[in-house]
Amino acid sequence: MARPGGSPKTVFSCCECGASTAKWQGQCPDCGVWNTLVESIAEAPAVGSQRRFAALGGTAVVHTLSDIEAREEDRLPTGIGEFDRALGGGLVSGGVVLIGGDPGIGKSTLLLQALAALSPVHHVLYVSGEESGQQIAMRARRLALETGKLKLLAEINLEKILAALLTLRPQVAVIDSIQTLWSDQLSSAPGSVAQVRECAAQLTRLAKQSGVTVILVGHVTKEGALAGPRVLEHIVDTVLYFEGDTHSSFRLIRAVKNRYGAVNEIGVFAMTDRGLKGVSNPSAIFLSQHGTDVPGSCVLVTQEGTRPLLVEIQALVDQAHGNPRRLTVGLDAQRLAMLLAVLHRHAGIVCFDQDVFVNAVGGVKIAEPAADLAVLLAIVSSLKNRALPGKLIVFGEVGLAGEVRPAPRGQERLREAAKLGFTRALIPEANQPRQAIAGIEVIAVRRVEEAVGRLRELE
């Protein structure tokens, strides 16, 4: 579709929902999100599309749900234990996995390792749209991978990739990355909303029809969200995010959507000169090794999917010079402000004239409210300049009324702490186990002021 002058007509498409409008607006008129409209070339309707849709009418077969056989999907382990954990046990035939993360964090490295581990027994294909075959061969040699049976295709044209998948029929195919692909059916540039949506839809359709497991690599925006239309995350079966500081050797891969397993499941890796290696005891990297007990440090048992993790929460409270600052790393800053108000109102501990800094050690991001009690006790410890008792773990959600609410899977958290040598636990009363757990003393509390008071007794 072109203007009278010959230049193509442009529209503005929303990166969140994919809706289009003729003029740029600050807010998408469909989903209401701000600053998401991006200019792209308008796509002409396909010739005969209405006739095709009419011809398809009445061809769908309707089944009764009770007549459909329900069975567990067979899993294909990748040979990388932490990757399989995040996937829910391994890859599923016909499943589509989307993995995103910051540039250079290790997405391509992990997938190359996974395909190299699968290739001796299974038919796999690596499709590269960003790197040449020589670059990938150099990486495989540096990682000392066995790639004798690993097939590679350096291509960005969708139709050629689909033809290769139909011809080779691999069990697993990696597309690196979805933003580099383009289809002959669209005139817009690779990476545009229309191209990403169409390429992802075509690959997903092929995966469901042929049983090929497709793993898509996705770019992320400055804010850390997956680039492209929001519908991209809805199309796929599993969405994984790579997290971690590029200056640190540790990486986390987190499942935020999984139709075949638990969400918020994580895998922990260490980046080495031979690629990513799974960490069998991730709690060790999230606990600082202090020679003696120090003020402002509290050990939290958090739950990531089915895995309990011990994470050190550090707090620093200092006299403010000007407006008090509240800063968090790995925790919700808005929740910190709420917790400080609860601490003042119900425990009588004042922090309105103090700078408060809270950090989750190791670069882990904690979203669950069960971290509330550990954060509060770390703040009290720093403010009073008194270290918490050694070998103590804490968890529990704090309400606005000052009550300490239970956390899910409390007994699993306690068993993990006992296994790692912790001897005391300050937890919500509702999480108190019916039977004693060997090696750990349980201190149950119902309110914030009671928790602060019990600390004084333990000193």
Summary of the structure (lengths in Angstrom):
residues: 459
radius of gyration: 26.2
end to end distance: 76.6
largest distance: 83.4
contacts: 1465
relative contact order: 0.09
helix: 30%
strand: 27%
